[in-house]
Amino acid sequence: MSRTGSEGCGSSFSRKYRQMIESTIEKIIEQEEEKIKDLAERMYRSINDGGLIYAFGTGHSHMLVEEIFYRAGGIAPVYPILLSSLMLHERAALSSKLERIDGIGEAIVSDLPISSKDVVVVFSNSGSNSAVVTFADRARKRGAYVCAITSIEHSTSVEPRNELGKKLFEVVDLTIDNHVPYGDACVKIGEIAVGPLSTVCGAFIINSIIGEVVACFLRNGKNPPVFLSSNTPNGGEKNISLVSKYRHLIPFL
């Protein structure tokens, strides 16, 4: 059942929205923490063995891909899959149609050097459209370890829109539930739902995973490949060294 709250015009929307964010994040901590730690350990082993962390999402989910790519406090060996036709800045309505075309996920994987050394993270709140489902399925068939960050409530409430007839959580090795309600927006003003959760909860999950990855490096006596803010002393120099190390594997650096 949806956990959508209700908010009247005379009350503080921001307070209610904060409450929904906090309660959802608390559920993530309570129910997904072990999965977060397990995935982080697997990512650490992958990076240590020369693999990469591939990240893919369409629509608003692409923001979570950017969230962990080349940013302060993030790790360097992240390969972002950012296709402008599946994002929103060119033609938003068209991107929604394109992500439902059968075969598009397979085509994306065929253009990437994903292998059994790598870990792949796929972001999708609904987990139903062809691009993310077939992408995850084909990446897994390449031997990569594939994780979905998705809403189980939303995904189980809709029909699959892909040639496999499956949801994202059905084709991956590991699913981390973002605990976002069906429809994403979590606060009702009258009959209108506003206040989406998937971006803030997705960012919390993926940054929690990255933090655990860094902890794995330190526990094993290794220096984690973490970017610094380029607007801090020595930040630029540290980042240049990481870019030089990984640019031959990640052309976007």
C-alpha positions, 0 to 999 in steps of 0.5 A: 500500500502506498505511504503517500502523505496528505498536506493541506494548503495551510500547513508546511509542505516542506515539513511533511516532505522532510518527514516522508524523506526521513521515514523512507530513508529509515526503511532503506537503512533498516531493510537494505543495509546488508545488501548495500554492504554486500554490493560495496564489497563486490564493487571493491573486489571488482575495482581491485581486480581491474574492473569498473562500475558501470551505471545506467538509467534513463529519464530522471534516473540518469541523474543518479548516474551523474551523481557518482561520476567525477564528483567530490567524494566519489570514486574514479572507476565509474563508467557512466552510460549517458545517452542524450536521446534517453535523457530529458534535455533534448525532447522529454516526451520522445525520450519516454517513447524511446526507452520502451523500444525493444532491442534498445538495451541490447544495442547499448550493451553491444557498444560497451566493453562490459565483462565479467570483471565489472559491476553494473548498477541500473537505476529505474523507479518503475523497472518496467521499460525495455531500455533498462530491463534488456540492458540489465539482462544482456549485461548479466549475460556478459558475465557482469554482476548486475544490481537494480536500484528500483521501487518494488512497490511501483514495479509490481504495480505496473505491467512490463513494457519490454520484449522479455515480459519481465521487470528489472528486479527479475533479471538482475543478481541483486535488487536494492529497494528504494522504498518509494511509493507507486507514482514516486510523488509522496505528499498529497495536496488535495488530490494532487501528489507532489514531492518525488522521492526517487532521486533523493532516495536513490542518491542516498543509496548509491552514495551509501554504497560508495562510502562502503566501497571506500571503507573496504579499501581502507580495511584492506590497507589500500588507498581508495581512488576518491575524487576531491573537490577541485576547489580545495587545496591539492584537489585539482592535482589529485583528480588529475592523477586519477583521470590519467589512471582511468581515462583509457578505460573511461573515455568521458573523463 
